[in-house]
Amino acid sequence: MTEFILVSGMFTGTHVWDDTAAALASAGAGVHRAALTGLGAAGGGVSDAVDAFAAVDLETHIEDVLALIDSVSAEAGPDQEIVLVGHDYGTYPVLGAADRRAGRVGRIVCLDTGPGQDGVPALAVVADPSARAEVVERAGAEGADPRLAAPARDEWQRWGSTVGIPESALDRLTERASPQPLGTLLQPLRLSGEVAALPVTGVLCQANGSSIELVQQRVDFGDPALLPLADPRVSFFELPTGHWPMLSLPAELADILLRAAAGEGHHLAAPSSAEPPAHLRPFLLDVPESPCERAGNVDLYVPDAQGPRPALVFVHGGPVPAGVLPTPRDWPVLQGYARYAAAEGAVGVTLDHRLHDMADYPRAAADVAAAVELVRADPRVDADRIALWFFSGGSLISADWLRQPPAWLRCLAASYPVLVPLPGWGPVDGRFRPAEAVSGAGTLPVVITRVGRESPGIAATVEEFLDASAKHGADVEVVDVPNGRHAFETLDPTEESREAVRRAMRSVLSHLSA
């Protein structure tokens, strides 16, 4: 029998595990919920005096988990496998305790949270930069309350997607929430290295902005921080829900925890010279070679045609880690689209913009705007016939062009777009919300390529955009790829996919010719 130790996240106590714990117990597992000092409706063993919370830090919670591991081991026997499950902040005390009891822990499960690193405080799990700044500011203020106030009912979304949580459960979550001791977020995690040998399972909540596909993409980029996730000891599951699956999908979460304990799960592919990663696979259409002219961070594919030609500017997605080679403008998919445009008589344009992190949208948008002006100034380009075509996370930049489209912008396209910032991304500058900006699009033609096998979180942003477009009377055409995945042009080279690309290109070119 597997013994599970469940450790809750910020502001919450053992009660959040009620339904998941019951499902695990009914399957024959042992279930133990860690009561973290200072958290939970009863105060978690700390007096109500505010000053008492000043002494509560990450080490306090590591000791709480260690005590439970020792208790379970004494009762069940030292050879009984223990699976530690940490949600959100709870992953940090889990890792700290597992590092000191590595011989008694069979597996760690990180629930919708990345693995913590030695020397990094748990503040890293807070996606909201303003919340992080609030914690640091309060900690440095003399006489300040040593706790971070628990969210009000309408504030939970700031800490993670609430998709799927029943209204009654959200009420209980709010009623029983506790302030978070600041020391738990600011004290660095200290690891000896023993924990590195343990199997780890990540459970990703898709509505909170993560998925196995997106993590694999980041690994494919060669991001050094993520390469360990391709270790054979690391596995993944995903759930189509928000950040609190123990409240939204408790039975499904219990099933995944049991499967993780049994060694199941998806394993990421490590970068390999034998098999190129998805973003470096061939474009799905056989398009003619076209000469490429490079000007700074911009590449132009100019057709062999007389007179100024319309131009299509292709804007890659992201974030893409800095230093990735080849850079996006040299990826086959972007080159393929640009050459396709050139073969049809338009100038195809690709560029590298500096979207390396969620905070980089303003400078990436500035890069795109500068590239557009460079293209429009080229004498071979008809400056009054320009189209912009965005991809994936780069589509948030489209908000600038939807809000007040210039007369020379004849069409805006987006493929498998993210059209509202996802909750787990933290607050992106409010200017980058295409689902709101479309209210100003007027008669600008918009072409959306929608994939049927999109992650639920991203798919929801497309539906929100389409609802807003209908409300404001925007001119939106949807090209559906029912069996396509995110980045389908290299992942799904089917006739359905090829026809979708052709149809979208025909539509954009028709608006440039009008």
C-alpha positions as CSV (number, residue, x, y, z in Angstrom):
1,M,0.0,0.0,0.0
2,T,1.3,3.4,-0.9
3,E,1.3,6.1,1.7
4,F,0.6,9.6,0.4
5,I,1.5,12.8,2.2
6,L,-0.4,15.7,0.8
7,V,1.0,19.3,1.3
8,S,-1.2,22.2,0.4
9,G,-0.2,25.5,-1.1
10,M,-0.4,29.2,-0.2
11,F,-3.2,30.4,2.1
12,T,-4.7,26.9,2.4
13,G,-4.8,24.1,4.8
14,T,-5.5,20.3,5.0
15,H,-9.2,20.9,4.1
16,V,-8.5,21.4,0.4
17,W,-7.6,17.7,0.1
18,D,-10.9,16.4,1.5
19,D,-12.3,14.9,-1.6
20,T,-9.0,13.7,-3.1
21,A,-8.0,12.1,0.2
22,A,-11.3,10.3,0.3
23,A,-10.8,8.9,-3.2
24,L,-7.3,7.8,-2.5
25,A,-8.4,6.1,0.7
26,S,-11.2,4.3,-1.1
27,A,-8.6,2.9,-3.5
28,G,-6.7,1.4,-0.5
29,A,-4.0,4.0,-0.2
30,G,-2.8,5.5,3.1
31,V,-3.4,9.2,3.2
32,H,-1.9,11.8,5.5
33,R,-2.4,15.5,5.2
34,A,0.4,17.8,6.4
35,A,-0.8,20.6,8.7
36,L,1.6,23.5,8.1
37,T,2.2,25.8,11.0
38,G,0.3,29.0,10.6
39,L,-1.9,27.8,7.8
40,G,-5.4,26.4,7.8
41,A,-8.6,27.6,9.4
42,A,-7.4,26.8,12.9
43,G,-4.2,28.8,12.6
44,G,-2.0,25.7,12.3
45,G,-0.5,25.8,15.8
46,V,0.3,29.5,15.9
47,S,-1.4,31.9,18.3
48,D,-3.6,34.6,16.8
49,A,-1.0,37.2,17.8
50,V,0.4,38.7,14.7
51,D,4.0,38.7,16.1
52,A,3.9,34.9,16.4
53,F,3.8,34.6,12.6
54,A,7.2,36.4,12.2
55,A,9.0,33.3,13.4
56,V,7.2,31.0,10.8
57,D,9.4,30.4,7.7
58,L,10.1,27.7,5.1
59,E,12.2,25.8,7.6
60,T,9.2,25.6,10.0
61,H,7.1,24.0,7.3
62,I,9.9,21.6,6.3
63,E,10.0,20.5,9.9
64,D,6.3,19.9,9.8
65,V,6.6,17.6,6.8
66,L,9.6,15.8,8.3
67,A,7.6,15.1,11.4
68,L,4.9,13.6,9.3
69,I,7.3,11.5,7.3
70,D,8.8,10.1,10.5
71,S,5.4,9.4,11.9
72,V,4.2,7.6,8.8
73,S,7.5,5.6,8.6
74,A,7.2,4.6,12.2
75,E,3.6,3.4,11.8
76,A,3.9,1.8,8.3
77,G,7.4,0.6,8.5
78,P,10.6,2.0,7.1
79,D,10.3,0.0,3.8
80,Q,6.8,1.4,3.0
81,E,6.9,3.7,0.0
82,I,5.9,7.3,0.7
83,V,4.8,9.6,-2.1
84,L,5.1,13.3,-1.2
85,V,2.6,15.5,-3.0
86,G,3.1,19.3,-3.0
87,H,0.7,21.8,-4.5
88,D,1.9,25.3,-5.3
89,Y,4.0,26.6,-2.4
90,G,3.7,23.2,-0.8
91,T,6.3,21.9,-3.2
92,Y,9.0,23.7,-1.4
93,P,8.6,22.1,2.1
94,V,8.1,18.8,0.2
95,L,11.5,19.2,-1.5
96,G,13.2,20.3,1.6
97,A,11.9,17.4,3.6
98,A,12.6,14.9,0.8
99,D,16.2,16.0,0.6
100,R,16.6,15.1,4.3
101,R,14.7,11.8,4.1
102,A,15.5,10.7,0.6
103,G,15.8,7.0,1.8
104,R,12.1,7.0,2.9
105,V,10.6,8.8,-0.1
106,G,9.6,6.8,-3.2
107,R,8.4,9.7,-5.3
108,I,7.7,13.5,-5.3
109,V,4.7,14.9,-7.1
110,C,4.7,18.6,-8.0
111,L,1.1,19.7,-8.5
112,D,0.9,22.5,-11.1
113,T,4.2,23.9,-9.8
114,G,7.7,23.6,-11.1
115,P,10.4,22.0,-9.0
116,G,12.2,24.4,-6.7
117,Q,15.9,25.0,-6.9
118,D,18.6,25.2,-4.2
119,G,19.0,28.7,-3.0
120,V,15.7,30.0,-4.5
121,P,12.9,31.1,-2.2
122,A,9.3,30.0,-2.6
123,L,8.5,33.5,-3.8
124,A,9.4,32.1,-7.2
125,V,6.0,30.3,-7.4
126,V,4.2,33.6,-7.3
127,A,3.5,34.5,-10.9
128,D,2.2,38.0,-10.2
129,P,5.1,40.5,-10.2
130,S,3.1,43.0,-8.2
131,A,2.4,40.4,-5.5
132,R,6.1,39.5,-5.4
133,A,6.9,43.2,-5.0
134,E,4.3,43.5,-2.3
135,V,5.9,40.6,-0.3
136,V,9.4,42.1,-0.5
137,E,8.2,45.6,0.4
138,R,6.2,44.4,3.3
139,A,9.1,42.3,4.6
140,G,11.4,45.3,4.6
141,A,9.0,47.6,6.4
142,E,9.5,48.0,10.1
143,G,6.4,47.0,12.2
144,A,4.6,45.6,9.1
145,D,2.3,42.6,9.4
146,P,4.5,39.5,8.8
147,R,1.7,37.9,6.8
148,L,0.4,38.2,3.3
149,A,-3.4,38.7,3.4
150,A,-5.5,35.8,2.1
151,P,-7.3,36.5,-1.1
152,A,-10.9,37.8,-1.2
153,R,-13.3,35.6,-3.2
154,D,-12.7,37.6,-6.4
155,E,-8.9,37.6,-6.0
156,W,-8.0,33.9,-6.3
157,Q,-7.5,34.3,-10.0
158,R,-4.4,36.4,-9.2
159,W,-2.8,33.3,-7.7
160,G,-3.9,30.8,-10.4
161,S,-6.8,29.8,-12.6
162,T,-10.0,29.0,-10.8
163,V,-11.5,27.2,-13.8
164,G,-13.5,24.2,-12.8
165,I,-13.9,25.1,-9.1
166,P,-17.6,24.9,-8.1
167,E,-19.0,28.1,-6.6
168,S,-19.6,26.4,-3.3
169,A,-16.0,25.1,-3.2
170,L,-14.7,28.6,-4.0
171,D,-16.8,30.0,-1.1
172,R,-15.3,27.4,1.3
173,L,-11.8,28.1,0.0
174,T,-12.2,31.8,0.7
175,E,-13.9,31.3,4.1
176,R,-11.1,28.9,5.3
177,A,-8.1,30.7,3.8
178,S,-5.3,31.9,6.1
179,P,-2.8,34.7,5.7
180,Q,0.6,33.4,4.4
181,P,3.6,34.0,6.7
182,L,6.1,36.1,4.8
183,G,9.0,34.1,6.0
184,T,7.8,31.0,4.2
185,L,8.1,32.8,0.9
186,L,11.4,34.6,1.5
187,Q,13.6,32.0,3.1
188,P,15.7,30.3,0.4
189,L,15.3,26.6,-0.1
190,R,18.4,24.7,0.8
191,L,19.1,21.3,-0.8
192,S,22.0,19.0,-0.3
193,G,21.5,17.2,-3.6
194,E,20.0,14.0,-2.1
195,V,16.6,14.8,-3.5
196,A,17.9,14.8,-7.1
197,A,18.0,11.0,-7.2
198,L,14.3,10.7,-6.5
199,P,11.6,10.1,-9.2
200,V,9.5,13.2,-9.8
201,T,6.1,13.5,-11.4
202,G,4.7,16.9,-12.6
203,V,0.9,17.3,-12.8
204,L,0.2,20.2,-15.2
205,C,-3.1,22.1,-15.1
206,Q,-3.9,23.1,-18.7
207,A,-6.3,25.9,-17.9
208,N,-3.6,27.5,-15.8
209,G,-1.4,27.9,-18.9
210,S,0.7,24.8,-18.9
211,S,0.7,21.5,-20.8
212,I,3.1,18.7,-21.6
213,E,3.3,20.0,-25.2
214,L,4.4,23.4,-24.1
215,V,7.0,22.0,-21.6
216,Q,8.4,19.8,-24.4
217,Q,8.7,22.8,-26.6
218,R,10.7,24.6,-24.0
219,V,13.0,21.6,-23.6
220,D,13.4,21.4,-27.4
221,F,14.6,25.0,-27.3
222,G,17.5,23.9,-25.2
223,D,16.6,25.9,-22.1
224,P,19.3,24.7,-19.7
225,A,17.0,25.2,-16.7
226,L,14.5,22.7,-18.2
227,L,16.8,20.0,-19.6
228,P,16.6,18.0,-16.4
229,L,12.9,17.5,-17.0
230,A,13.8,15.1,-19.8
231,D,15.5,12.8,-17.3
232,P,13.9,9.3,-17.4
233,R,13.1,9.6,-13.7
234,V,10.7,12.6,-14.4
235,S,7.2,12.0,-15.7
236,F,4.2,14.1,-16.4
237,F,0.4,14.1,-16.4
238,E,-2.0,16.9,-17.3
239,L,-5.5,17.8,-16.3
240,P,-8.0,20.0,-18.2
241,T,-8.7,22.3,-15.3
242,G,-7.4,25.3,-13.3
243,H,-4.8,25.6,-10.5
244,W,-6.8,23.8,-7.8
245,P,-7.6,20.4,-9.2
246,M,-8.2,19.0,-5.7
247,L,-11.3,21.2,-5.8
248,S,-12.3,21.0,-9.4
249,L,-11.4,17.4,-10.4
250,P,-10.7,15.6,-7.1
251,A,-11.4,12.1,-8.3
252,E,-9.4,12.6,-11.5
253,L,-6.5,13.9,-9.4
254,A,-6.6,10.9,-7.1
255,D,-6.4,8.6,-10.1
256,I,-3.4,10.4,-11.4
257,L,-1.7,10.3,-8.1
258,L,-2.2,6.5,-7.9
259,R,-0.9,6.1,-11.5
260,A,2.1,8.3,-10.6
261,A,2.9,6.1,-7.6
262,A,2.8,3.1,-9.9
263,G,5.4,4.7,-12.1
264,E,3.2,5.7,-15.0
265,G,3.3,9.1,-16.8
266,H,4.5,10.8,-19.9
267,H,8.3,11.2,-20.4
268,L,9.7,14.1,-22.3
269,A,12.0,13.6,-25.2
270,A,15.5,14.9,-24.6
271,P,17.0,17.0,-27.5
272,S,18.5,14.6,-30.0
273,S,20.5,15.1,-33.2
274,A,18.7,12.0,-34.6
275,E,15.2,13.5,-34.4
276,P,14.8,17.3,-34.8
277,P,12.5,19.1,-32.3
278,A,9.1,20.1,-33.5
279,H,10.1,23.7,-34.3
280,L,12.9,22.6,-36.6
281,R,11.0,20.0,-38.6
282,P,10.1,20.7,-42.2
283,F,7.3,23.0,-43.2
284,L,4.3,21.0,-44.4
285,L,4.1,22.6,-47.9
286,D,6.6,22.2,-50.7
287,V,7.3,25.9,-51.5
288,P,9.9,27.2,-54.0
289,E,13.2,28.5,-52.6
290,S,13.3,32.3,-52.5
291,P,16.3,34.5,-51.9
292,C,16.5,36.0,-48.4
293,E,17.8,39.4,-47.7
294,R,18.8,40.1,-44.1
295,A,18.6,43.6,-42.5
296,G,19.3,43.5,-38.8
297,N,16.7,41.4,-37.1
298,V,14.5,41.3,-40.2
299,D,14.5,39.0,-43.2
300,L,12.8,39.8,-46.5
301,Y,11.8,37.2,-49.1
302,V,11.2,39.3,-52.2
303,P,9.3,37.9,-55.2
304,D,10.6,38.2,-58.8
305,A,7.9,40.7,-59.8
306,Q,7.6,44.2,-61.1
307,G,6.5,47.2,-59.0
308,P,5.9,47.6,-55.3
309,R,4.4,44.4,-53.8
310,P,2.2,43.9,-50.8
311,A,4.0,42.5,-47.7
312,L,3.1,39.8,-45.1
313,V,5.0,40.2,-41.8
314,F,5.1,36.9,-39.8
315,V,5.5,37.4,-36.1
316,H,6.8,34.3,-34.2
317,G,5.4,33.1,-30.8
318,G,7.1,32.8,-27.5
319,P,8.5,33.4,-25.0
320,V,11.6,32.0,-26.6
321,P,14.6,31.8,-24.3
322,A,17.4,34.2,-25.1
323,G,20.3,32.6,-26.9
324,V,18.2,29.9,-28.7
325,L,19.8,28.9,-32.0
326,P,18.7,28.9,-34.7
327,T,16.6,32.0,-33.9
328,P,12.9,32.0,-34.9
329,R,13.3,33.7,-38.2
330,D,15.4,30.7,-39.3
331,W,12.9,28.1,-38.2
332,P,11.4,26.1,-41.1
333,V,7.8,27.1,-40.4
334,L,8.5,30.9,-40.5
335,Q,10.7,30.5,-43.6
336,G,8.1,28.3,-45.2
337,Y,5.3,30.9,-44.7
338,A,7.5,33.7,-46.0
339,R,8.6,31.7,-49.1
340,Y,5.0,30.8,-49.7
341,A,4.0,34.4,-49.6
342,A,6.8,35.3,-52.0
343,A,5.7,32.5,-54.4
344,E,2.3,34.1,-54.5
345,G,3.8,37.5,-55.4
346,A,3.9,39.2,-52.0
347,V,7.0,40.1,-49.9
348,G,7.3,37.6,-47.1
349,V,8.9,39.0,-43.9
350,T,10.2,37.3,-40.8
351,L,11.9,38.8,-37.8
352,D,13.4,38.1,-34.4
353,H,11.8,40.0,-31.6
354,R,12.8,40.0,-27.9
355,L,10.0,38.1,-26.3
356,H,12.1,36.0,-23.9
357,D,10.0,36.4,-20.8
358,M,6.4,37.4,-19.9
359,A,7.6,40.8,-18.9
360,D,9.1,41.3,-22.4
361,Y,5.9,42.0,-24.4
362,P,6.4,45.8,-24.5
363,R,9.9,45.5,-26.1
364,A,8.8,42.7,-28.4
365,A,6.0,44.9,-29.6
366,A,8.4,47.7,-30.2
367,D,10.6,45.3,-32.2
368,V,7.6,44.3,-34.4
369,A,6.6,48.0,-34.9
370,A,10.1,48.9,-36.0
371,A,10.2,45.9,-38.4
372,V,7.0,47.0,-40.0
373,E,8.3,50.5,-40.5
374,L,11.5,49.1,-42.1
375,V,9.4,47.0,-44.4
376,R,7.1,49.8,-45.4
377,A,10.1,52.0,-46.2
378,D,11.5,49.5,-48.7
379,P,10.8,50.7,-52.2
380,R,9.9,47.2,-53.3
381,V,7.0,47.2,-50.9
382,D,3.6,48.8,-51.3
383,A,3.5,50.6,-48.0
384,D,-0.3,50.8,-48.2
385,R,-0.8,47.0,-48.4
386,I,0.6,45.3,-45.3
387,A,-0.7,42.2,-43.4
388,L,0.5,41.0,-40.0
389,W,0.4,37.3,-39.2
390,F,1.0,36.3,-35.6
391,F,1.7,32.9,-34.0
392,S,1.0,31.3,-30.6
393,G,2.1,33.6,-27.7
394,G,3.2,36.3,-30.1
395,S,-0.4,36.9,-30.8
396,L,-0.9,39.0,-27.7
397,I,1.1,41.7,-29.6
398,S,-1.7,41.9,-32.1
399,A,-3.6,43.9,-29.6
400,D,-1.7,47.0,-30.6
401,W,-2.8,46.7,-34.2
402,L,-6.4,45.7,-33.4
403,R,-7.1,48.6,-31.1
404,Q,-6.4,51.3,-33.7
405,P,-5.6,49.6,-37.0
406,P,-3.8,52.0,-39.5
407,A,-5.4,52.4,-42.9
408,W,-2.4,50.5,-44.6
409,L,-3.0,47.4,-42.5
410,R,-5.2,45.4,-44.8
411,C,-5.5,42.1,-42.8
412,L,-4.4,40.6,-39.5
413,A,-4.0,36.9,-39.1
414,A,-3.2,34.6,-36.1
415,S,-2.5,30.9,-36.0
416,Y,-3.2,28.8,-32.9
417,P,-3.1,32.1,-31.0
418,V,-3.1,33.0,-27.4
419,L,-5.5,36.0,-27.3
420,V,-5.8,36.5,-23.5
421,P,-2.8,36.2,-21.1
422,L,-3.1,32.8,-19.3
423,P,-3.4,32.9,-15.5
424,G,-0.2,31.0,-14.8
425,W,1.8,33.5,-16.9
426,G,1.4,36.2,-14.3
427,P,0.0,39.6,-15.3
428,V,1.2,40.6,-18.7
429,D,1.0,44.3,-19.4
430,G,-2.8,45.1,-19.7
431,R,-2.2,46.6,-23.1
432,F,-1.7,43.1,-24.6
433,R,-5.3,41.7,-24.5
434,P,-6.5,41.1,-28.1
435,A,-9.9,40.0,-26.8
436,E,-10.4,43.5,-25.5
437,A,-8.6,45.4,-28.2
438,V,-10.8,43.8,-30.9
439,S,-13.5,46.3,-29.9
440,G,-11.6,48.9,-31.9
441,A,-10.8,46.7,-35.0
442,G,-13.7,48.2,-37.1
443,T,-13.6,46.7,-40.6
444,L,-10.1,45.3,-40.4
445,P,-10.3,41.7,-41.7
446,V,-9.0,39.1,-39.2
447,V,-8.2,35.5,-40.1
448,I,-7.9,33.1,-37.2
449,T,-6.5,29.6,-37.7
450,R,-7.9,27.4,-34.9
451,V,-6.7,24.0,-34.0
452,G,-9.0,21.3,-32.7
453,R,-6.4,19.7,-30.4
454,E,-5.4,22.9,-28.6
455,S,-4.8,22.9,-24.9
456,P,-8.0,23.9,-23.0
457,G,-6.4,27.1,-21.6
458,I,-5.4,28.5,-25.0
459,A,-8.6,27.3,-26.6
460,A,-10.6,29.3,-24.1
461,T,-8.7,32.5,-25.0
462,V,-9.7,32.0,-28.7
463,E,-13.4,31.5,-27.8
464,E,-13.2,34.6,-25.6
465,F,-11.8,36.6,-28.5
466,L,-14.5,35.2,-30.9
467,D,-17.3,36.1,-28.5
468,A,-15.9,39.7,-28.2
469,S,-15.5,39.9,-32.0
470,A,-19.1,38.9,-32.5
471,K,-20.3,41.4,-29.9
472,H,-18.4,44.3,-31.5
473,G,-19.2,43.3,-35.1
474,A,-15.5,42.6,-36.1
475,D,-14.8,41.0,-39.5
476,V,-13.4,37.6,-38.4
477,E,-12.9,34.5,-40.5
478,V,-12.0,31.2,-38.7
479,V,-10.0,28.5,-40.5
480,D,-10.4,25.3,-38.5
481,V,-8.0,22.4,-38.4
482,P,-10.0,19.9,-36.4
483,N,-7.2,17.4,-36.0
484,G,-4.4,19.9,-35.7
485,R,-2.2,20.6,-32.7
486,H,-0.5,23.7,-31.6
487,A,2.2,24.3,-34.2
488,F,0.4,21.9,-36.5
489,E,2.5,22.9,-39.6
490,T,5.4,20.8,-38.4
491,L,3.6,18.4,-36.1
492,D,0.7,17.3,-38.3
493,P,1.7,17.4,-42.0
494,T,-1.7,16.0,-43.2
495,E,-3.8,17.1,-46.1
496,E,-6.2,18.7,-43.7
497,S,-3.3,20.8,-42.3
498,R,-2.0,21.7,-45.7
499,E,-5.4,22.9,-46.9
500,A,-5.8,25.0,-43.8
501,V,-2.6,26.8,-44.5
502,R,-3.5,27.3,-48.1
503,R,-7.0,28.6,-47.2
504,A,-5.6,31.0,-44.6
505,M,-3.0,32.3,-47.1
506,R,-5.5,32.7,-49.9
507,S,-7.7,34.7,-47.5
508,V,-4.9,37.0,-46.4
509,L,-3.7,37.6,-49.9
510,S,-7.2,38.4,-51.1
511,H,-7.5,41.2,-48.5
512,L,-4.1,42.5,-49.6
513,S,-5.3,42.6,-53.2
514,A,-8.7,44.3,-52.5
